[in-house]
């Protein structure tokens, strides 16, 4: 390394060839991708949102009837409890 002192400063240098990117013509595979068919990929989240939108509306009359039955104490019966326990055990085992 040679240091010539603070007074010896080179002028601006041109940036040229090994730094310049060379554009090559596209290969046949790349060319076929450019002229190929459009494709749409839907994410898993978008599919879930679509399924949620397909869920039917709330049946407010049914909700009100069940709410009234719960408040009056007639909704929970031994038969319903047995069915719920059986379904829970089926899911677990």
C-alpha positions in Angstrom: 0.0 0.0 0.0 1.3 3.4 -0.9 0.2 6.5 0.9 1.0 9.8 -1.0 -0.3 12.2 1.7 -3.5 14.3 1.9 -2.8 16.4 -1.1 -2.7 13.6 -3.6 -6.4 12.8 -4.3 -7.6 11.1 -7.4 -10.5 12.6 -9.3 -13.8 10.8 -9.8 -13.5 7.4 -11.3 -15.9 5.8 -13.7 -17.8 2.7 -12.6 -17.6 0.3 -15.5 -17.5 -3.3 -16.6 -17.0 -5.8 -14.0 -19.7 -3.9 -12.0 -22.2 -3.6 -14.7 -24.9 -6.4 -14.9 -25.1 -8.1 -18.2 -28.6 -8.6 -19.5 -28.9 -12.0 -21.1 -31.8 -13.0 -23.4 -34.4 -15.0 -21.5 -34.1 -18.7 -21.7 -36.9 -20.7 -23.3 -38.2 -21.9 -19.9 -38.4 -18.3 -18.7 -40.0 -17.2 -21.9 -42.7 -19.9 -21.6 -43.4 -18.7 -18.0 -43.9 -15.2 -19.3 -46.4 -16.3 -21.9 -48.0 -19.0 -19.7 -51.4 -19.2 -18.2 -52.4 -17.0 -15.2 -52.6 -18.8 -11.9 -54.4 -17.8 -8.7 -53.4 -19.3 -5.3 -55.8 -18.9 -2.4 -54.4 -19.0 1.1 -55.7 -21.3 3.8 -56.9 -18.2 5.7 -58.9 -17.0 2.7 -60.6 -20.4 2.3 -61.6 -20.3 6.0 -63.1 -16.9 5.6 -65.0 -18.1 2.6 -66.4 -21.0 4.6 -67.4 -18.7 7.5 -69.3 -16.6 5.1 -71.3 -19.7 4.0 -72.5 -20.4 7.6 -76.2 -19.8 7.8 -77.6 -16.9 9.7 -78.4 -17.2 13.4 -81.9 -18.6 14.1 -82.9 -16.0 16.7 -86.2 -17.7 17.4 -84.4 -20.9 18.4 -81.9 -18.9 20.5 -84.7 -17.2 22.3 -86.5 -20.4 23.0 -83.4 -22.1 24.4 -82.6 -19.0 26.5 -86.1 -19.1 28.0 -85.9 -22.8 28.7 -82.5 -22.3 30.5 -83.9 -19.4 32.6 -86.9 -21.5 33.6 -84.8 -24.5 34.5 -86.4 -26.9 31.9 -83.6 -27.0 29.4 -81.2 -29.3 31.2 -82.7 -32.8 31.5 -81.2 -36.1 32.5 -81.6 -37.3 28.9 -79.8 -34.3 27.4 -77.0 -34.7 30.0 -76.5 -38.4 29.2 -76.3 -37.6 25.4 -73.8 -34.9 26.0 -71.6 -37.1 28.2 -71.8 -40.0 25.6 -70.7 -37.6 22.8 -67.9 -36.3 25.0 -66.6 -39.8 25.7 -66.9 -40.7 22.0 -64.7 -37.8 21.1 -62.1 -38.6 23.8 -61.8 -42.3 23.0 
